[in-house]
Amino acid sequence: AQLAGAAEGEQHPVVRVRCLGGTRQLRYRDQRKLKGLWFADDPEAARMLDGQGPDALAVSRDGFGAVLTGRRGGLKAALTDQSLLAGLGNLLADEILWQARLHPSRATSSLTDEEGDVLYGAMRDVLRTSVRAAHVPPRDDWLTGHRDAPGRAPCPRCGTRLSSGRIAGRTTVWCPHCQPAPG
């Protein structure tokens, strides 16, 4: 069996692990250098995960609030910090913040209880939908369905042209109308 985009014997430059099994290969591409792949039946390897926060899909509303309480910095940085919440990446964080109508650079400490509830609900909904789809779905009614469109795509909610920039060290997409900048 041949992997898409990889000729026989060719190795992609970001392949970090290659498992061989008969005529098939499983290749792990770590293009963002996220620290690799571990087999958790080894107690030493399992300890490498000790620094991670609770699983974002399993955390309770109270646990979510506790993770964000007292945090300095913006919402996008908090959501993508694996030591606070495990399992949220760049696309998920953008989608969650868009659905919650919160600007990604908004200070975490400025959230009201009501906004925290909305953010938590958006996180749960986006994660459940993404888990069922086995990826962050590029739905027409989601931000992720428009973020990679050529030019500046319109917001699927209001039609305003989406903004893009670097926030928390990552390319971030948001709607300037639905997610007003903190001020």
KOLVEXTOR-417998 format. One record per atom (N, C-alpha, C, O, CB): x negated, y negated, z. Coordinates in steps of 0.1 Angstrom, whole numbers, padded with zeros to 4 digits, always signed. Glycine has a CB too. Layout:
<nodes>
XYZ;...
</nodes>
This chain:
<nodes>
-0008+0012+0000;+0000+0000+0000;-0009-0012+0000;-0019-0013+0006;+0009+0000+0012;-0004-0022-0007;-0012-0035-0008;-0004-0046-0002;+0008-0048-0004;-0016-0038-0023;-0011-0054+0006;-0005-0066+0012;-0004-0077+0001;-0012-0079-0008;-0013-0071+0024;+0007-0085+0002;+0009-0096-0007;-0003-0105-0006;-0007-0110+0004;+0022-0103-0004;-0008-0109-0018;-0019-0118-0019;-0033-0113-0016;-0042-0120-0015;-0016-0130-0010;-0034-0100-0014;-0047-0094-0011;-0049-0082-0020;-0043-0072-0020;-0047-0089+0004;-0059-0084-0029;-0063-0074-0038;-0070-0063-0030;-0075-0064-0019;-0072-0079-0049;-0071-0051-0037;-0077-0039-0030;-0091-0043-0026;-0099-0048-0033;-0078-0028-0040;-0094-0041-0013;-0107-0044-0007;-0109-0058-0004;-0119-0061+0004;-0117-0039-0017;-0101-0067-0008;-0103-0081-0005;-0098-0084+0009;-0088-0079+0013;-0095-0090-0016;-0105-0093+0016;-0101-0097+0029;-0099-0112+0030;-0107-0119+0026;-0112-0092+0040;-0087-0115+0035;-0084-0129+0037;-0093-0135+0047;-0097-0129+0056;-0069-0131+0041;-0097-0148+0045;-0107-0154+0054;-0103-0155+0069;-0112-0156+0078;-0111-0168+0049;-0090-0154+0072;-0086-0155+0086;-0082-0142+0092;-0076-0142+0103;-0075-0165+0087;-0084-0131+0085;-0081-0118+0091;-0091-0115+0102;-0103-0115+0100;-0082-0107+0080;-0085-0113+0114;-0094-0111+0126;-0094-0096+0130;-0104-0091+0135;-0089-0119+0137;-0083-0089+0126;-0082-0075+0130;-0076-0067+0118;-0067-0072+0112;-0074-0072+0143;-0082-0056+0115;-0077-0047+0104;-0076-0033+0109;-0086-0027+0113;-0086-0048+0091;-0064-0028+0110;-0062-0014+0114;-0059-0005+0102;-0051-0008+0094;-0050-0013+0125;-0067+0005+0101;-0066+0014+0090;-0058+0027+0094;-0060+0032+0105;-0080+0018+0084;-0049+0031+0085;-0041+0043+0088;-0038+0050+0074;-0028+0047+0068;-0029+0040+0095;-0047+0060+0071;-0044+0067+0058;-0046+0057+0046;-0057+0051+0045;-0030+0073+0057;-0036+0055+0038;-0037+0046+0027;-0032+0032+0030;-0031+0024+0021;-0030+0052+0015;-0027+0030+0042;-0021+0017+0046;-0030+0009+0056;-0039+0015+0063;-0008+0019+0052;-0028-0004+0056;-0036-0012+0064;-0026-0022+0071;-0017-0027+0065;-0047-0020+0057;-0029-0025+0084;-0022-0036+0091;-0033-0046+0094;-0043-0043+0100;-0015-0030+0104;-0030-0058+0089;-0040-0069+0091;-0034-0080+0099;-0022-0084+0097;-0045-0075+0077;-0041-0085+0109;-0037-0096+0117;-0044-0108+0113;-0056-0109+0115;-0039-0093+0133;-0037-0118+0108;-0042-0131+0104;-0040-0141+0116;-0029-0143+0120;-0036-0136+0091;-0051-0146+0120;-0051-0156+0131;-0056-0169+0126;-0066-0174+0130;-0060-0151+0143;-0048-0175+0117;-0053-0187+0110;-0054-0199+0119;-0061-0208+0117;-0044-0190+0099;-0047-0199+0130;-0047-0210+0140;-0057-0207+0151;-0058-0215+0161;-0034-0214+0145;-0063-0196+0151;-0073-0192+0161;-0067-0192+0175;-0072-0198+0184;-0086-0201+0161;-0056-0184+0176;-0048-0184+0188;-0053-0174+0199;-0046-0170+0208;-0034-0181+0185;-0065-0170+0197;-0072-0162+0207;-0072-0147+0204;-0078-0139+0212;-0067-0164+0221;-0065-0142+0194;-0065-0128+0191;-0054-0119+0195;-0042-0124+0196;-0077-0123+0197;-0057-0107+0196;-0047-0096+0197;-0052-0087+0208;-0063-0083+0209;-0045-0088+0184;-0043-0084+0218;-0047-0075+0229;-0038-0063+0230;-0026-0064+0226;-0046-0083+0242;-0043-0052+0234;-0035-0040+0237;-0033-0040+0252;-0043-0038+0259;-0043-0027+0232;-0021-0041+0256;-0018-0044+0270;-0019-0032+0279;-0016-0033+0291;-0004-0050+0271;-0022-0020+0274;-0023-0008+0284;-0036-0009+0291;-0038-0001+0301;-0021+0005+0276;-0044-0018+0288;-0057-0020+0295;-0055-0031+0305;-0052-0042+0302;-0069-0024+0285;-0056-0028+0318;-0054-0038+0329;-0062-0051+0327;-0057-0062+0330;-0057-0032+0342;-0074-0050+0322;-0082-0061+0320;-0076-0070+0309;-0076-0082+0310;-0097-0057+0316;-0072-0064+0298;-0066-0072+0287;-0053-0078+0292;-0050-0089+0288;-0063-0063+0275;-0045-0071+0300;-0032-0076+0305;-0035-0089+0313;-0026-0098+0314;-0025-0066+0313;-0046-0089+0321;-0049-0101+0329;-0051-0113+0321;-0050-0125+0326;-0061-0098+0338;-0055-0112+0308;-0057-0123+0300;-0044-0131+0298;-0045-0143+0294;-0063-0119+0286;-0033-0125+0300;-0020-0131+0298;-0015-0138+0311;-0005-0145+0311;-0010-0122+0294;-0023-0137+0322;-0019-0142+0335;-0017-0158+0334;-0009-0163+0342;-0029-0139+0345;-0024-0164+0326;-0023-0179+0325;-0011-0184+0317;-0009-0196+0316;-0035-0184+0318;-0003-0175+0312;+0009-0179+0305;+0021-0182+0314;+0022-0176+0325;+0013-0168+0294;+0029-0191+0310;+0041-0194+0317;+0051-0184+0315;+0049-0174+0308;+0046-0208+0314;+0063-0186+0320;+0074-0176+0318;+0078-0176+0303;+0077-0186+0296;+0086-0179+0327;+0083-0165+0299;+0088-0164+0285;+0100-0174+0283;+0109-0174+0291;+0093-0149+0282;+0099-0182+0273;+0109-0192+0271;+0123-0187+0269;+0133-0193+0273;+0105-0200+0258;+0125-0175+0264;+0138-0169+0262;+0143-0163+0275;+0155-0162+0277;+0138-0158+0252;+0135-0160+0285;+0139-0154+0297;+0140-0164+0309;+0146-0160+0319;+0129-0143+0301;+0135-0176+0307;+0135-0185+0318;+0149-0190+0321;+0157-0193+0312;+0125-0197+0315;+0152-0192+0334;+0165-0197+0338;+0165-0212+0337;+0155-0218+0334;+0168-0193+0353;+0177-0218+0338;+0178-0233+0337;+0170-0239+0348;+0163-0249+0346;+0193-0237+0338;+0171-0233+0360;+0163-0238+0372;+0148-0237+0369;+0140-0246+0372;+0167-0231+0385;+0144-0225+0364;+0130-0223+0361;+0125-0233+0350;+0113-0237+0351;+0128-0209+0356;+0133-0235+0340;+0130-0245+0330;+0128-0259+0336;+0118-0265+0332;+0141-0245+0319;+0137-0263+0344;+0135-0276+0351;+0123-0277+0359;+0116-0287+0359;+0148-0279+0360;+0120-0266+0366;+0108-0266+0375;+0095-0267+0366;+0085-0273+0370;+0107-0253+0383;+0095-0261+0354;+0083-0261+0345;+0081-0276+0341;+0070-0280+0339;+0085-0252+0333;+0092-0283+0338;+0091-0296+0333;+0089-0307+0344;+0084-0318+0341;+0103-0300+0325;+0093-0304+0356;+0093-0314+0367;+0078-0318+0370;+0069-0310+0371;+0099-0309+0379;+0076-0331+0370;+0063-0336+0374;+0053-0336+0363;+0041-0339+0365;+0058-0329+0385;+0057-0332+0351;+0048-0331+0339;+0045-0345+0334;+0054-0353+0333;+0053-0322+0328;+0033-0348+0331;+0029-0360+0324;+0028-0356+0309;+0026-0345+0306;+0016-0366+0329;+0030-0366+0301;+0029-0363+0287;+0043-0361+0280;+0053-0363+0287;+0021-0351+0284;+0042-0359+0267;+0055-0358+0259;+0061-0344+0259;+0055-0334+0263;+0052-0362+0246;+0074-0344+0254;+0081-0332+0253;+0075-0322+0244;+0075-0310+0247;+0095-0335+0249;+0071-0326+0232;+0065-0316+0223;+0053-0309+0229;+0051-0297+0228;+0061-0323+0210;+0044-0317+0236;+0032-0311+0242;+0037-0301+0253;+0030-0291+0254;+0023-0322+0248;+0047-0305+0261;+0051-0296+0272;+0057-0283+0266;+0054-0272+0271;+0062-0303+0281;+0065-0284+0255;+0072-0272+0250;+0062-0263+0243;+0064-0251+0243;+0082-0276+0240;+0051-0268+0237;+0042-0259+0231;+0030-0255+0239;+0021-0248+0235;+0036-0266+0218;+0030-0259+0252;+0019-0255+0261;+0023-0241+0267;+0032-0240+0275;+0018-0265+0273;+0015-0231+0262;+0018-0217+0266;+0016-0215+0281;+0021-0205+0286;+0009-0208+0258;+0009-0223+0287;+0007-0221+0302;+0020-0226+0309;+0021-0222+0321;-0005-0229+0307;+0028-0234+0303;+0041-0238+0309;+0052-0229+0305;+0059-0223+0314;+0044-0252+0305;+0054-0226+0292;+0064-0217+0287;+0058-0209+0276;+0052-0215+0266;+0076-0226+0281;+0059-0196+0276;+0053-0188+0266;+0063-0186+0255;+0075-0183+0257;+0048-0174+0272;+0058-0187+0242;+0066-0183+0231;+0071-0194+0222;+0077-0191+0212;+0077-0175+0235;+0069-0206+0225;+0073-0217+0217;+0062-0222+0209;+0052-0227+0214;+0080-0228+0225;+0063-0222+0196;+0053-0228+0187;+0058-0241+0181;+0068-0246+0185;+0050-0218+0176;+0051-0245+0171;+0053-0258+0165;+0067-0259+0158;+0074-0269+0161;+0042-0261+0154;+0071-0250+0150;+0084-0251+0143;+0095-0250+0153;+0105-0257+0152;+0085-0240+0133;+0094-0241+0163;+0104-0239+0173;+0106-0252+0181;+0117-0257+0183;+0101-0228+0182;+0095-0258+0185;+0096-0270+0193;+0102-0281+0185;+0111-0289+0190;+0082-0275+0197;+0099-0283+0172;+0105-0293+0164;+0120-0291+0163;+0128-0300+0164;+0098-0294+0150;+0124-0279+0160;+0138-0276+0159;+0146-0278+0171;+0156-0284+0171;+0140-0261+0154;+0140-0273+0183;+0147-0275+0196;+0149-0290+0199;+0159-0294+0203;+0138-0268+0207;+0138-0298+0197;+0139-0312+0200;+0149-0319+0190;+0156-0328+0194;+0125-0319+0198;+0149-0315+0177;+0159-0321+0168;+0173-0318+0172;+0182-0326+0172;+0156-0316+0154;+0175-0305+0176;+0189-0301+0180;+0193-0308+0193;+0205-0311+0195;+0190-0286+0181;+0184-0311+0202;+0187-0318+0214;+0187-0333+0212;+0190-0340+0222;+0176-0314+0225;+0183-0338+0200;+0183-0352+0197;+0173-0360+0206;+0176-0371+0211;+0197-0358+0199;+0162-0353+0209;+0151-0360+0217;+0139-0362+0209;+0134-0353+0202;+0148-0351+0230;+0133-0373+0210;+0120-0376+0203;+0109-0368+0208;+0108-0366+0220;+0117-0391+0203;+0100-0362+0200;+0090-0353+0204;+0079-0360+0213;+0073-0353+0221;+0083-0348+0193;+0077-0373+0212;+0067-0380+0221;+0074-0385+0233;+0067-0392+0242;+0061-0391+0213;+0086-0384+0235;+0093-0389+0247;+0087-0382+0260;+0083-0370+0260;+0108-0385+0247;+0085-0390+0270;+0079-0386+0282;+0087-0375+0289;+0099-0377+0291;+0076-0397+0292;+0082-0364+0292;+0089-0353+0299;+0095-0358+0312;+0106-0354+0315;+0079-0342+0302;+0088-0367+0319;+0093-0372+0332;+0105-0381+0331;+0112-0384+0341;+0082-0379+0339;+0108-0385+0318;+0119-0395+0317;+0133-0388+0314;+0143-0394+0313;+0116-0404+0305;+0133-0374+0313;+0145-0367+0311;+0155-0368+0322;+0151-0367+0334;+0142-0352+0308;+0168-0371+0319;+0178-0370+0329;+0182-0355+0331;+0178-0347+0322;+0191-0379+0325;+0190-0352+0341;+0194-0338+0343;+0203-0334+0331;+0202-0323+0327;+0202-0337+0356;+0211-0343+0326;+0220-0340+0315;+0212-0337+0302;+0214-0327+0295;+0230-0351+0312;+0201-0345+0300;+0193-0343+0288;+0185-0329+0290;+0183-0322+0280;+0183-0354+0286;+0181-0326+0302;+0174-0314+0305;+0184-0302+0302;+0179-0292+0296;+0170-0313+0319;+0196-0303+0305;+0206-0293+0302;+0208-0291+0287;+0208-0280+0282;+0220-0296+0308;+0208-0302+0280;+0210-0302+0265;+0197-0295+0259;+0198-0287+0250;+0212-0316+0259;+0185-0299+0264;+0173-0294+0259;+0172-0279+0261;+0168-0271+0252;+0161-0301+0265;+0176-0275+0273;+0176-0260+0277;+0185-0253+0268;+0182-0242+0263;+0179-0258+0292;+0197-0258+0266;+0207-0251+0257;+0202-0250+0243;+0204-0240+0237;+0220-0259+0258;+0196-0261+0238;+0191-0260+0224;+0180-0250+0223;+0179-0243+0213;+0185-0274+0220;+0171-0249+0233;+0160-0239+0233;+0166-0225+0233;+0162-0217+0225;+0151-0241+0246;+0176-0223+0241;+0182-0209+0241;+0189-0206+0228;+0187-0195+0223;+0193-0208+0253;+0196-0215+0222;+0203-0213+0209;+0193-0210+0198;+0195-0201+0190;+0212-0225+0206;+0183-0219+0197;+0173-0218+0187;+0165-0204+0188;+0163-0197+0178;+0163-0230+0187;+0161-0201+0200;+0154-0188+0202;+0163-0176+0199;+0158-0167+0192;+0149-0188+0217;+0175-0176+0203;+0184-0165+0201;+0186-0163+0186;+0185-0152+0180;+0197-0166+0207;+0188-0174+0178;+0190-0173+0164;+0177-0169+0157;+0178-0160+0148;+0195-0187+0158;+0166-0174+0162;+0153-0170+0156;+0149-0156+0158;+0144-0149+0149;+0142-0179+0161;+0152-0151+0170;+0149-0137+0173;+0158-0128+0164;+0153-0118+0159;+0152-0134+0188;+0171-0131+0163;+0179-0123+0154;+0174-0123+0140;+0175-0112+0133;+0194-0128+0155;+0169-0134+0135;+0164-0135+0121;+0150-0130+0120;+0145-0128+0109;+0165-0150+0117;+0143-0128+0131;+0129-0123+0131;+0119-0134+0126;+0108-0131+0123;+0127-0111+0123;+0124-0147+0126;+0115-0158+0123;+0124-0171+0125;+0136-0170+0128;+0110-0157+0108;+0117-0182+0124;+0125-0195+0125;+0132-0197+0111;+0125-0200+0102;+0115-0207+0129;+0145-0195+0111;+0152-0195+0098;+0152-0209+0092;+0155-0219+0099;+0166-0190+0100;+0150-0210+0079;+0150-0223+0072;+0165-0226+0068;+0168-0228+0056;+0141-0223+0059;+0174-0227+0078;+0188-0229+0075;+0190-0243+0070;+0183-0253+0074;+0196-0226+0088;+0200-0245+0061;+0203-0258+0056;+0208-0268+0066;+0206-0280+0065;+0214-0256+0045;+0214-0262+0077;+0219-0271+0088;+0209-0273+0099;+0212-0278+0110;+0232-0266+0093;+0197-0269+0097;+0186-0270+0107;+0175-0279+0101;+0173-0280+0089;+0180-0256+0111;+0167-0285+0110;+0156-0293+0106;+0146-0284+0098;+0140-0289+0088;+0149-0299+0118;+0144-0272+0102;+0134-0263+0096;+0137-0260+0081;+0129-0256+0074;+0132-0250+0104;+0150-0261+0078;+0154-0259+0064;+0150-0270+0055;+0152-0269+0042;+0169-0257+0063;+0145-0281+0060;+0142-0293+0052;+0128-0299+0054;+0123-0307+0047;+0152-0304+0056;+0121-0294+0064;+0108-0300+0068;+0097-0298+0057;+0088-0307+0057;+0103-0294+0081;+0098-0288+0049;+0087-0286+0039;+0092-0290+0025;+0085-0287+0015;+0083-0272+0039;+0103-0297+0024;+0108-0302+0011;+0098-0312+0006;+0092-0319+0013;+0122-0307+0012;+0096-0313-0008;+0088-0323-0013;+0093-0337-0010;+0105-0339-0009;+0086-0321-0028;+0083-0346-0008;+0087-0359-0004;+0092-0360+0010;+0090-0350+0018;+0097-0365-0014;+0099-0370+0013;+0105-0372+0027;+0120-0367+0026;+0128-0374+0021;+0104-0386+0032;+0122-0355+0031;+0136-0349+0030;+0145-0357+0039;+0141-0363+0049;+0135-0334+0034;+0158-0356+0036;+0168-0362+0044;+0171-0353+0056;+0171-0341+0055;+0181-0365+0036;+0175-0359+0067;+0179-0352+0079;+0192-0345+0075;+0201-0350+0070;+0182-0362+0091;+0193-0332+0079;+0205-0324+0076;+0218-0329+0084;+0229-0325+0080;+0203-0310+0078;+0215-0336+0094;+0226-0341+0103;+0232-0355+0098;+0244-0357+0096;+0222-0342+0117;+0223-0364+0095;+0227-0378+0092;+0223-0384+0079;+0228-0394+0075;+0222-0387+0103;+0213-0377+0072;+0209-0381+0059;+0197-0391+0059;+0192-0394+0048;+0220-0388+0052;+0193-0396+0071;+0181-0405+0072;+0169-0397+0068;+0168-0385+0071;+0180-0410+0087;+0160-0403+0061;+0147-0397+0057;+0139-0393+0070;+0138-0400+0079;+0138-0406+0048;+0135-0380+0070;+0127-0375+0081;+0114-0381+0082;+0108-0385+0072;+0125-0359+0080;+0109-0383+0094;+0095-0388+0096;+0086-0376+0100;+0090-0366+0104;+0095-0398+0108;+0073-0378+0097;+0063-0368+0100;+0050-0375+0105;+0047-0386+0101;+0060-0360+0087;+0044-0369+0115;+0032-0374+0120;+0026-0363+0129;+0031-0353+0131;+0034-0387+0127;+0014-0367+0135;+0008-0358+0144;+0012-0362+0159;+0009-0373+0163;-0008-0358+0143;+0017-0352+0166;+0021-0354+0180;+0016-0341+0187;+0019-0330+0182;+0037-0356+0182;+0010-0343+0198;+0004-0332+0206;-0005-0323+0197;-0006-0311+0198;+0016-0323+0211;-0012-0330+0188;-0022-0323+0179;-0017-0315+0168;-0024-0308+0161;-0030-0315+0188;-0004-0316+0166;+0003-0308+0155;+0011-0316+0146;+0016-0327+0150;+0012-0296+0161;+0013-0312+0134;+0022-0319+0124;+0036-0317+0130;+0040-0306+0133;+0021-0313+0110;+0042-0328+0131;+0056-0329+0138;+0065-0336+0128;+0062-0346+0122;+0055-0336+0152;+0077-0330+0127;+0088-0336+0119;+0100-0340+0128;+0103-0332+0137;+0092-0327+0107;+0106-0352+0126;+0117-0356+0134;+0125-0366+0126;+0121-0371+0116;+0113-0362+0147;+0138-0368+0130;+0146-0378+0124;+0146-0391+0132;+0149-0390+0144;+0161-0372+0123;+0142-0402+0126;+0141-0414+0134;+0154-0420+0139;+0155-0428+0148;+0134-0425+0126;+0165-0415+0132;+0179-0420+0136;+0184-0411+0148;+0189-0416+0158;+0188-0420+0124;+0184-0398+0146;+0189-0388+0155;+0180-0387+0168;+0185-0383+0178;+0191-0375+0149;+0167-0389+0166;+0158-0387+0177;+0150-0401+0178;+0138-0401+0175;+0148-0375+0174;+0156-0411+0183;+0150-0424+0184;+0137-0424+0193;+0137-0417+0203;+0159-0434+0190;+0128-0432+0188;+0115-0433+0196;+0118-0438+0210;+0126-0447+0211;+0105-0441+0188;+0110-0434+0219;+0111-0439+0233;+0108-0454+0233;+0099-0459+0226;+0102-0432+0243;+0115-0462+0241;+0112-0476+0241;+0116-0482+0253;+0114-0494+0255;+0119-0483+0230;
</nodes>
